[in-house]
Amino acid sequence: MTRHHQRDEFTMNQNVNVLLLYPRFQAGSFWNYQETCTLVGAKYPAPPLGLITVAAMLPDTWTPRLVDRNTTVLRDEDLAWADVVFTGGMLPQQSDTLAIISMCRQAGIPVVVGGPDVTSSPDHYTTADFRVIGEAEGIFARFLEAFERGERSGTFEAEKFKADVTTTPVPRFDLLNFSDYVQVNVQFSRGCPFTCEFCDIIELYGRKPRTKGSAQILAELQALYDLGYRGHVDFVDDNLIGNKKAVKAFLPDLIAWQKAQGRPFELSTEASLNLADDHDLLEMMRQAGFFVVFVGIESPDPEVLIATRKKQNTRRDIAASVHKIYEAGIFVIGGFIVGFDEESDRVADEIANLIEEAAIPVAMTGLLYALPTTQLTRRLAAQGRLHAEFDVADPDHEQGDQCTAGLNFETLRPRERILADYRKVIARVYAPDAYFGRLKRMVSLLDMSGPNGDVLNARLLSDVKKLGRLVWSITLHKPEHRGHLWRMIAFTLRHNPRALNPMLQMVALYVHLGPFSRFVLQRIDAQIAEIEAGRWQQPVLVAAE
C-alpha cells in the first residue's frame, strides 16, 4: 500500500495528523534581531500567529503539530507522522516555503500553502497540492470539505475583504513553546483606511478595517494568561487605529482586564502618525499598557508623501508628533524609505536629521520595494520600469529584506546615487554615539507616570528574569556594548528611573542593529562598486501594457 493510499484511509476515518510547518525567514533581516533574542534567552522574535489560528479552525478529529523552522529542526519523524502539511507565509519566507513544498511532494505528503505571499503571487506556488488564497476564514471550510471527500489537489480562493473576523477562533497558543519567543501575537483588526501607494495591506485586507469584538480579543488574552504566559504581547494590526471608533470602544475593556489580572502583559502595535492628534486615545493606550508603537513615517519631504499618497503625514510637525506619543509613555519605532521617484539629492540629510530631531533610536530605514499587487507595482509596470522578477525572493538565504534587496524597478534618479544616500542614512543613524544620544533624549522625553512605569505587576518575575539576563549577558559577553549599557543605566536612574525597562530594550535592540547596520553597509558598498565597475546589468523589465 502506498503512502497516499494509507493517507486516504486515514481521511476516511476522519483522523488526520496535520503538520503545521512554518518556513524560515531570510536570515539577513532588520526584524530578526537574533543577537537580541539570544540575550534574553529566546530563539526568535515572534511565533506564527496565522498557522496557530488555522489550527484552531480544524475539526476536533484532526490533530495539529507545529514546527517553526525558525526555532526548531524538522525531524524525519515529524514528516512520517503527518497526513497533510500546512505551510506558507510572507515574501521573505518564499524560498523556504518552496523548499518545503518540494520536500513534501518527494515524501508523498499532500501540502497546503496559504498566507500573504501565495495570495499576492499564486503562480509561484503551482507545485503545491492545495493553494488557499485570501483570508482563511472565508474559504477554509470549503477546503476541509474537499479534503474529507478525498480530493488531493485544488485551489480555494476567498472573496476579498469579506472574511468575518468576528468568527475567528482563539488561536492554539497551547501549541507554542513560549520560551522560544521574545513576544507572542494577537490581532484585533485587519485593513487600513489610507491609500499609501507602496503598501499591500489595503490590497490584501481592504480599506475598511474589520475588527474583532472586545469579548473575543479578551478571550485570546485570557487563554494566554491561563497558559501561564506573562510579558510582551504584540497586536499585529497593520494600523490599530484604522477604525478609531472600534478601538476606542475596546480599550476600556482591555484596561479593565489588565487591571483585574494585575497587568500581566506589556503591549505593542503599529499605528499611523495621526495617533498623536488624539490625546484621549493616547491616554487610553497608556492605561491599557501599550509601551511601543511602530509608525510608518517614510519621508520628511511633503512632495514625496503626497506623491506616494501618504497625506496623513503632511501638514504636521513630524518630530513634534512623535514627542506627543512619548508624552503618553509610549516610545516610537519609526519606518523610513529611500528610493521614491520624487525624492531629491538631499534625502539622506533630511531623513537623518528628522530621526535625530524626533529622537527615534530604532529607525527601520529600507529601500523602496515594489510589492506584488500594490498601486506602486501597477504604475511601474505600466511605465515599463518594473523588474520582471520583482516578486521573486532572492534565493540567497542571507540576502535579507528591503534593507539590502530593494529597488526592484528602474529608478529615476541614478541607482548608485540612491544607494549612496541610503548608505549615508544607515551609517549616520546607527553610529553608536548617534544611537545612544537619541536614546538619552527619548528617555528624557518619555512620561512614565502611567502604568508603563510601574514595576509591581503580574509580569514582575518575567521582567526581572528577562532584563536581568539581558544586563548580565551584555556585561559578560558583549564587551563592545558594556560601556554604553552602564552609562545608559546611570543616565536613566538619574533622569527618569521609571524608563529603565524601555531603555534596556533599546540597548538590547542595538546589540542586533549595530552589527546589522554594518552588514547593510557592506552589502550596499558591494552594490555601488558593481555599478561603478560596470558589472551591474539592468534586469529584464515587465513589458508595459
C-alpha positions as CSV (number, residue, x, y, z in Angstrom):
1,M,0.0,0.0,0.0
2,T,1.5,3.4,-1.0
3,R,1.7,6.3,1.4
4,H,-1.0,8.1,-0.5
5,H,-3.3,5.1,-0.1
6,Q,-2.5,5.0,3.6
7,R,-3.3,8.7,4.0
8,D,-6.7,8.3,2.1
9,E,-7.6,5.6,4.6
10,F,-6.8,7.9,7.5
11,T,-9.1,10.6,5.9
12,M,-12.0,8.2,5.6
13,N,-11.7,7.5,9.3
14,Q,-11.6,11.3,9.8
15,N,-8.4,11.1,11.9
16,V,-5.9,13.4,10.3
17,N,-2.5,14.4,11.5
18,V,-1.7,18.0,10.4
19,L,1.9,19.2,10.5
20,L,1.9,23.0,10.7
21,L,5.3,23.8,9.1
22,Y,6.3,27.4,9.4
23,P,9.0,28.4,6.8
24,R,12.3,30.1,7.7
25,F,12.6,33.9,7.2
26,Q,15.6,35.0,5.2
27,A,18.4,35.5,7.8
28,G,19.7,39.0,6.9
29,S,16.7,41.0,8.2
30,F,16.2,44.1,10.3
31,W,13.4,42.3,12.1
32,N,15.1,39.0,13.0
33,Y,17.3,40.6,15.8
34,Q,18.8,37.2,16.6
35,E,21.5,38.7,18.8
36,T,18.8,40.4,20.9
37,C,16.8,37.1,21.1
38,T,19.9,35.3,22.4
39,L,20.5,38.0,25.1
40,V,17.1,37.3,26.7
41,G,17.2,33.5,26.2
42,A,14.8,33.3,23.2
43,K,15.3,31.8,19.7
44,Y,13.1,34.1,17.6
45,P,11.1,37.3,17.9
46,A,7.6,36.0,17.4
47,P,5.6,32.8,16.6
48,P,3.4,32.1,13.6
49,L,0.0,33.5,14.5
50,G,-1.5,32.6,11.2
51,L,-0.8,28.9,11.5
52,I,-1.9,28.5,15.1
53,T,-5.2,30.4,14.1
54,V,-5.7,27.9,11.3
55,A,-5.0,25.1,13.8
56,A,-8.0,26.4,15.8
57,M,-10.2,26.0,12.7
58,L,-9.5,22.3,12.3
59,P,-12.1,19.6,13.2
60,D,-11.7,18.0,16.6
61,T,-10.6,14.8,14.9
62,W,-7.7,16.5,13.2
63,T,-4.5,16.6,15.3
64,P,-2.1,19.5,14.8
65,R,1.6,19.6,15.5
66,L,3.6,22.8,15.0
67,V,7.2,23.0,13.8
68,D,8.6,26.5,13.4
69,R,11.7,26.2,11.2
70,N,13.0,29.5,12.7
71,T,13.2,27.8,16.1
72,T,13.1,24.1,15.7
73,V,14.7,21.4,13.5
74,L,12.3,19.5,11.3
75,R,12.7,15.8,12.1
76,D,12.1,12.8,9.8
77,E,9.6,11.5,12.3
78,D,7.5,14.7,12.0
79,L,7.1,14.1,8.3
80,A,6.4,10.4,8.8
81,W,3.7,11.3,11.4
82,A,1.9,13.8,9.1
83,D,-1.1,13.0,6.9
84,V,-1.0,16.6,5.5
85,V,1.3,19.6,5.8
86,F,0.1,23.2,6.1
87,T,2.7,25.9,5.2
88,G,3.1,29.3,3.8
89,G,3.9,32.9,4.8
90,M,5.3,36.2,3.6
91,L,7.6,37.1,0.7
92,P,10.8,36.8,2.9
93,Q,9.7,33.2,3.5
94,Q,9.1,32.3,-0.1
95,S,12.3,30.4,-0.7
96,D,11.8,28.1,2.3
97,T,8.1,27.7,1.5
98,L,9.0,26.4,-1.9
99,A,11.6,24.1,-0.4
100,I,9.0,22.7,2.0
101,I,6.6,22.0,-0.9
102,S,9.3,20.2,-2.8
103,M,10.2,18.2,0.3
104,C,6.6,17.1,1.0
105,R,6.0,16.2,-2.7
106,Q,9.0,13.9,-2.6
107,A,7.7,12.3,0.6
108,G,4.3,11.8,-0.9
109,I,2.6,14.1,1.6
110,P,-0.2,16.5,0.5
111,V,0.9,20.0,1.1
112,V,-1.4,23.0,1.6
113,V,0.1,26.5,1.1
114,G,-1.6,29.8,2.3
115,G,-0.7,33.2,3.6
116,P,0.1,36.6,2.1
117,D,2.6,35.6,-0.5
118,V,0.5,32.9,-2.1
119,T,-2.4,35.4,-2.1
120,S,-0.2,38.0,-3.8
121,S,1.8,35.7,-6.1
122,P,-0.2,32.4,-6.5
123,D,1.6,31.4,-9.7
124,H,4.8,30.8,-7.7
125,Y,3.1,28.0,-5.8
126,T,1.6,25.8,-8.5
127,T,3.7,22.9,-7.3
128,A,1.7,22.8,-4.0
129,D,-1.2,20.3,-3.9
130,F,-3.6,22.9,-2.5
131,R,-3.5,26.7,-2.6
132,V,-5.6,28.7,-0.1
133,I,-5.7,32.2,-1.5
134,G,-7.0,35.0,0.7
135,E,-8.2,35.1,4.3
136,A,-8.7,31.6,5.7
137,E,-12.0,32.4,7.5
138,G,-13.6,33.0,4.1
139,I,-12.6,29.7,2.4
140,F,-11.2,27.2,4.9
141,A,-14.4,25.3,5.4
142,R,-14.6,24.6,1.6
143,F,-11.0,23.2,1.7
144,L,-11.9,20.9,4.7
145,E,-15.0,19.6,2.9
146,A,-13.0,18.8,-0.2
147,F,-10.2,17.1,1.7
148,E,-12.6,14.9,3.6
149,R,-14.3,14.0,0.3
150,G,-10.9,12.6,-0.7
151,E,-9.8,15.4,-3.0
152,R,-6.0,15.8,-3.0
153,S,-5.5,19.0,-5.0
154,G,-7.2,22.2,-5.7
155,T,-7.2,26.0,-5.4
156,F,-9.6,27.7,-2.9
157,E,-9.9,31.5,-3.3
158,A,-11.7,33.6,-0.8
159,E,-13.7,36.7,-1.8
160,K,-11.6,39.7,-1.0
161,F,-12.2,41.7,2.2
162,K,-15.3,39.7,3.2
163,A,-13.9,37.4,5.9
164,D,-15.8,37.9,9.1
165,V,-13.1,38.2,11.8
166,T,-15.7,38.0,14.5
167,T,-15.8,34.3,13.7
168,T,-12.0,33.8,14.1
169,P,-11.4,31.3,16.9
170,V,-8.9,31.7,19.7
171,P,-5.5,30.7,18.3
172,R,-4.0,27.4,19.5
173,F,-1.5,29.1,21.8
174,D,-1.0,25.8,23.5
175,L,1.0,24.6,20.5
176,L,3.7,27.2,21.3
177,N,6.8,26.9,23.4
178,F,6.7,30.4,24.9
179,S,10.3,30.3,25.9
180,D,11.3,30.2,22.2
181,Y,10.0,33.7,21.6
182,V,10.5,37.3,22.7
183,Q,6.8,38.1,22.3
184,V,3.5,36.5,21.3
185,N,1.0,38.0,18.9
186,V,-2.7,38.7,18.8
187,Q,-4.8,40.6,16.2
188,F,-7.6,43.0,16.8
189,S,-8.3,44.3,13.2
190,R,-7.5,43.9,9.5
191,G,-7.3,46.6,6.9
192,C,-6.3,50.3,6.8
193,P,-8.3,53.3,5.7
194,F,-5.3,55.0,4.0
195,T,-4.1,54.6,0.4
196,C,-0.3,54.5,0.6
197,E,0.9,53.6,-2.9
198,F,3.6,51.2,-1.8
199,C,1.5,49.3,0.7
200,D,0.0,45.9,0.1
201,I,-2.2,45.8,3.2
202,I,-5.1,47.6,1.5
203,E,-4.8,45.1,-1.4
204,L,-4.8,42.1,0.9
205,Y,-7.3,43.2,3.6
206,G,-9.1,46.3,2.2
207,R,-9.5,49.9,3.3
208,K,-12.4,49.3,5.7
209,P,-10.8,47.8,8.9
210,R,-12.7,44.9,10.2
211,T,-12.4,44.3,14.0
212,K,-13.0,41.6,16.5
213,G,-15.3,42.2,19.4
214,S,-14.0,43.0,22.9
215,A,-15.0,39.7,24.4
216,Q,-13.3,37.9,21.5
217,I,-9.9,39.5,21.9
218,L,-10.1,39.3,25.7
219,A,-10.7,35.6,25.4
220,E,-7.4,35.4,23.4
221,L,-5.6,37.3,26.1
222,Q,-7.2,35.1,28.8
223,A,-6.1,32.0,27.0
224,L,-2.5,33.3,27.1
225,Y,-2.9,34.2,30.8
226,D,-4.3,30.8,31.7
227,L,-1.4,29.0,29.9
228,G,1.0,30.9,32.2
229,Y,2.3,33.5,29.7
230,R,3.5,36.8,31.1
231,G,5.3,39.5,29.2
232,H,5.2,41.1,25.8
233,V,2.1,40.8,23.6
234,D,2.2,42.4,20.1
235,F,-1.1,43.5,18.5
236,V,-0.1,42.7,14.9
237,D,-2.7,45.0,13.3
238,D,-1.2,47.0,10.4
239,N,-2.9,50.1,11.8
240,L,-4.5,49.6,15.2
241,I,-6.3,52.9,15.0
242,G,-7.6,52.4,11.4
243,N,-11.1,52.1,13.0
244,K,-10.8,54.6,15.8
245,K,-14.4,54.2,16.9
246,A,-13.9,50.4,17.4
247,V,-10.6,50.6,19.1
248,K,-11.9,53.3,21.5
249,A,-14.8,51.1,22.4
250,F,-12.4,48.2,23.0
251,L,-9.7,49.9,25.0
252,P,-11.8,50.5,28.2
253,D,-12.4,46.7,28.4
254,L,-8.8,46.0,27.8
255,I,-7.8,48.4,30.6
256,A,-10.2,46.8,33.0
257,W,-9.0,43.3,32.1
258,Q,-5.3,44.3,32.5
259,K,-6.1,45.8,36.0
260,A,-8.1,42.8,37.1
261,Q,-5.3,40.4,36.2
262,G,-2.5,42.6,37.7
263,R,-1.2,43.9,34.3
264,P,0.3,40.6,33.1
265,F,1.1,42.0,29.6
266,E,3.1,44.9,28.1
267,L,1.7,45.7,24.7
268,S,3.0,46.9,21.3
269,T,1.4,47.6,18.0
270,E,1.6,49.6,14.7
271,A,-0.4,52.8,14.1
272,S,-0.4,55.8,11.8
273,L,1.1,59.0,12.9
274,N,-2.2,60.7,13.4
275,L,-2.3,58.8,16.7
276,A,-0.5,61.8,18.0
277,D,-3.5,64.0,17.3
278,D,-5.9,62.2,19.7
279,H,-5.0,62.8,23.3
280,D,-7.8,60.7,24.7
281,L,-6.8,57.7,22.5
282,L,-3.2,58.0,23.6
283,E,-4.2,58.1,27.2
284,M,-6.3,55.0,26.8
285,M,-3.4,53.2,25.2
286,R,-1.2,54.3,28.0
287,Q,-3.6,52.9,30.6
288,A,-4.0,49.7,28.6
289,G,-0.3,49.1,28.8
290,F,0.9,49.9,25.3
291,F,4.6,50.8,25.6
292,V,5.8,50.9,22.0
293,V,4.2,51.6,18.6
294,F,5.7,51.3,15.1
295,V,4.9,54.3,13.0
296,G,5.4,54.5,9.2
297,I,6.9,57.9,8.7
298,E,8.6,57.1,5.3
299,S,9.9,60.6,4.5
300,P,10.0,64.2,5.8
301,D,9.5,65.6,2.3
302,P,5.9,66.7,1.8
303,E,6.2,66.2,-2.0
304,V,7.2,62.6,-1.5
305,L,4.4,62.0,0.9
306,I,1.8,63.5,-1.4
307,A,3.1,61.6,-4.4
308,T,3.0,58.3,-2.6
309,R,-0.4,59.0,-1.2
310,K,0.6,59.2,2.5
311,K,-1.0,62.6,3.0
312,Q,-1.8,61.8,6.7
313,N,1.8,62.6,7.5
314,T,1.7,66.0,5.8
315,R,0.7,69.3,7.3
316,R,2.3,68.4,10.6
317,D,5.5,68.7,12.5
318,I,6.6,65.1,12.4
319,A,9.1,65.3,15.3
320,A,6.5,67.1,17.5
321,S,4.0,64.4,16.7
322,V,6.5,61.7,17.8
323,H,7.1,63.6,21.0
324,K,3.4,63.7,21.7
325,I,3.4,59.9,21.7
326,Y,6.4,60.0,24.1
327,E,4.4,62.1,26.4
328,A,2.0,59.2,26.8
329,G,4.8,57.0,27.9
330,I,4.9,55.1,24.6
331,F,8.1,55.1,22.6
332,V,8.2,55.0,18.8
333,I,9.9,52.8,16.3
334,G,10.0,54.7,13.0
335,G,9.8,53.4,9.4
336,F,11.6,55.3,6.6
337,I,12.1,54.6,2.9
338,V,14.7,55.7,0.4
339,G,14.1,55.4,-3.3
340,F,10.9,57.3,-4.1
341,D,10.7,59.0,-7.5
342,E,10.1,62.4,-6.1
343,E,12.9,62.5,-3.5
344,S,15.8,64.9,-4.0
345,D,19.6,64.5,-3.5
346,R,19.0,66.0,0.0
347,V,17.1,62.9,1.1
348,A,19.9,61.4,3.3
349,D,20.3,64.5,5.4
350,E,16.6,65.1,5.5
351,I,15.8,61.7,6.9
352,A,18.8,61.5,9.2
353,N,18.0,65.0,10.6
354,L,14.4,64.1,11.2
355,I,15.4,60.9,13.0
356,E,17.7,62.9,15.2
357,E,15.2,65.7,15.9
358,A,12.4,63.2,16.7
359,A,14.8,61.2,19.0
360,I,13.8,57.9,17.4
361,P,16.5,55.4,18.4
362,V,15.2,52.5,16.2
363,A,14.6,53.8,12.7
364,M,13.8,51.0,10.3
365,T,15.2,52.5,7.1
366,G,14.8,50.5,3.9
367,L,15.0,50.8,0.2
368,L,11.7,51.1,-1.7
369,Y,10.4,47.7,-2.7
370,A,7.6,47.2,-5.2
371,L,5.4,44.6,-3.5
372,P,3.0,42.4,-5.6
373,T,-0.5,43.8,-6.3
374,T,0.2,47.3,-5.0
375,Q,-0.6,50.6,-6.8
376,L,3.1,51.2,-7.0
377,T,3.7,48.0,-8.8
378,R,0.9,48.6,-11.2
379,R,2.2,52.1,-12.0
380,L,5.8,50.9,-12.5
381,A,4.6,48.0,-14.7
382,A,2.5,50.4,-16.9
383,Q,5.6,52.7,-17.2
384,G,7.8,49.7,-18.2
385,R,10.0,50.2,-15.2
386,L,9.2,47.1,-13.1
387,H,11.7,44.2,-12.9
388,A,10.3,41.0,-14.4
389,E,11.1,39.0,-11.3
390,F,10.1,41.8,-8.9
391,D,8.1,39.3,-6.7
392,V,10.7,36.5,-6.6
393,A,12.6,36.3,-3.3
394,D,16.3,36.2,-3.7
395,P,17.4,32.5,-3.4
396,D,20.4,33.7,-1.4
397,H,19.1,33.0,2.1
398,E,21.4,35.7,3.6
399,Q,20.4,38.4,1.1
400,G,17.8,39.8,3.5
401,D,14.9,42.2,3.3
402,Q,14.4,45.6,1.7
403,C,17.4,46.9,3.7
404,T,19.7,45.2,1.1
405,A,17.4,43.9,-1.6
406,G,15.1,46.8,-2.5
407,L,14.8,48.9,-5.7
408,N,13.3,46.1,-7.8
409,F,12.5,48.5,-10.5
410,E,14.2,51.0,-12.8
411,T,14.8,54.2,-10.7
412,L,14.5,57.8,-11.9
413,R,17.5,59.0,-10.0
414,P,20.7,57.2,-10.7
415,R,20.6,53.9,-8.8
416,E,24.1,54.4,-7.4
417,R,23.1,57.8,-6.1
418,I,20.1,56.3,-4.2
419,L,22.2,53.6,-2.8
420,A,24.8,56.1,-1.6
421,D,22.1,58.3,0.0
422,Y,20.7,55.2,1.7
423,R,24.2,54.2,2.9
424,K,24.7,57.7,4.4
425,V,21.5,57.4,6.4
426,I,22.4,54.0,7.8
427,A,26.0,55.0,8.6
428,R,24.9,58.1,10.4
429,V,21.9,57.0,12.5
430,Y,23.4,53.7,13.6
431,A,26.8,55.1,14.7
432,P,27.0,54.3,18.4
433,D,27.2,57.9,19.6
434,A,24.2,58.9,17.5
435,Y,22.1,55.9,18.6
436,F,22.7,56.3,22.3
437,G,22.4,60.1,22.0
438,R,18.9,59.6,20.6
439,L,18.2,57.1,23.3
440,K,19.1,59.5,26.0
441,R,16.8,62.1,24.6
442,M,14.0,59.5,24.3
443,V,14.4,58.6,27.9
444,S,14.2,62.3,28.9
445,L,11.0,62.8,26.9
446,L,9.1,59.7,28.0
447,D,6.4,60.4,30.6
448,M,6.4,57.1,32.6
449,S,3.9,58.3,35.2
450,G,1.3,55.8,34.0
451,P,1.1,52.0,34.3
452,N,4.1,51.5,32.0
453,G,6.4,52.9,34.7
454,D,5.0,50.6,37.4
455,V,7.2,47.6,38.1
456,L,5.0,45.9,40.6
457,N,2.7,43.9,38.4
458,A,1.9,40.3,37.4
459,R,4.8,40.1,35.0
460,L,7.4,41.2,37.6
461,L,9.1,37.8,37.7
462,S,9.2,37.5,34.0
463,D,10.5,41.1,33.6
464,V,13.2,40.7,36.2
465,K,14.3,37.4,34.7
466,K,14.4,38.8,31.1
467,L,16.0,42.1,31.9
468,G,18.4,40.6,34.4
469,R,19.6,38.1,31.9
470,L,19.9,40.9,29.3
471,V,22.2,43.0,31.6
472,W,24.2,40.0,32.6
473,S,24.7,38.8,29.0
474,I,25.8,42.2,27.7
475,T,28.1,42.8,30.6
476,L,29.7,39.3,30.3
477,H,29.6,38.5,26.6
478,K,29.3,41.8,24.7
479,P,32.2,44.0,25.9
480,E,31.8,46.4,22.9
481,H,28.3,47.3,24.3
482,R,29.2,47.1,28.1
483,G,30.1,50.8,28.4
484,H,27.0,52.1,26.6
485,L,24.8,49.8,28.7
486,W,26.1,51.0,32.1
487,R,26.3,54.6,31.1
488,M,22.6,54.4,29.9
489,I,21.6,52.8,33.2
490,A,23.3,55.6,35.2
491,F,21.7,58.2,33.0
492,T,18.3,56.7,33.3
493,L,18.4,56.2,37.0
494,R,19.4,59.9,37.4
495,H,16.9,61.4,34.9
496,N,13.9,59.0,34.5
497,P,14.2,55.8,36.5
498,R,10.8,54.6,35.6
499,A,12.0,54.4,32.0
500,L,14.6,51.7,32.8
501,N,12.6,48.9,31.1
502,P,12.2,50.6,27.7
503,M,15.8,51.9,27.8
504,L,17.1,48.4,28.4
505,Q,15.1,47.1,25.5
506,M,16.5,49.8,23.2
507,V,20.1,48.8,24.3
508,A,19.3,45.1,23.6
509,L,18.0,46.0,20.1
510,Y,21.3,47.8,19.4
511,V,23.1,44.6,20.0
512,H,21.4,43.4,16.8
513,L,21.2,46.7,15.0
514,G,24.8,47.7,15.4
515,P,26.2,44.6,13.6
516,F,23.2,44.6,11.2
517,S,23.9,48.1,10.1
518,R,27.5,47.1,9.3
519,F,26.1,44.1,7.3
520,V,23.9,46.5,5.4
521,L,26.7,48.9,4.7
522,Q,28.9,46.0,3.3
523,R,26.0,44.9,1.0
524,I,25.3,48.4,-0.2
525,D,29.0,49.1,-0.8
526,A,29.2,45.9,-2.9
527,Q,26.2,47.0,-5.0
528,I,27.6,50.5,-5.6
529,A,31.0,49.0,-6.5
530,E,29.3,46.7,-9.0
531,I,27.5,49.6,-10.7
532,E,30.6,51.8,-10.8
533,A,32.7,49.0,-12.3
534,G,30.1,48.4,-15.0
535,R,29.3,44.9,-13.8
536,W,25.6,45.6,-12.8
537,Q,23.1,44.8,-15.5
538,Q,19.6,46.2,-15.6
539,P,17.2,43.2,-15.1
540,V,14.6,42.4,-17.7
541,L,11.6,44.6,-17.3
542,V,7.9,43.8,-17.3
543,A,6.6,44.8,-20.7
544,A,4.4,48.0,-20.5
545,E,0.8,47.3,-21.3
